[in-house]
Amino acid sequence: MKYYILFGPPGAGKGTHAGAISEKYNLKHISTGELLRAEIAAGTELGKQAQALIAAGSLVPDEVVEGMIESAFDTIKGYDGFLLDGFPRTLGQARDLDKILGKRGEAVTAVISIMIPDDLIRERIAHRAAIEGRADDASEATITNRINTYHAQTEPLIAYYKEAGKYHEVAGYPGNIEENRARVLKMVEGIQA
Ligand code: AMP
């Protein structure tokens, strides 16, 4: 099985391009953010615990997302691999993912990193707020916290995966969605080669 990580700051285009990548390579796209929003919408206990943290732009505890990821690995069949979107987001999660995969005799295949600058993060999220109506896209304070959380807790993963020789980066701008998608797919083709 292949285990790709779709990496990048909020608004980089991970969700926008995930469908094209997962279709092309028969991967199951798993977005921990989407799974958490589904838990909130369903009113589950997990959703109730996550809601305030997500609304504030903070991360939910590592165990919560790791549990969701492990259960996806256990239950989802019929694909050539997984495209993990929004996970891992901390060094602890990255190390735990290595352990979770190691137990299965598997390993992270590659990191597909889409990069955009901070000012574009704000612009993209403001645009998405108008279209998708996500609560955590609507407030300036929440967006600022997500950007700060990304730099403090998630950015260190770049060095972690560079060290492992698995890090591949592509610019998520400039251009329209199609141009960006073409650039991302070309980069992923390069990883396959
Ligand atoms: P996303 O849809 O990836 O932007 O995620 C939305 C929110 O869900 C994040 O701001 C976090 O509060 C939470 N979340 C998603 N993935 C993770 C993760 N791997 N670790 C911790 N919190 C997460």
Residues whose N, C-alpha, C, O or C-beta is under 5 A from the ligand:
A	BS01	AMP	T32 G33 E34 L36 L53 I54 G57 S58 L59 V60 V65 G86 F87 P88 R89
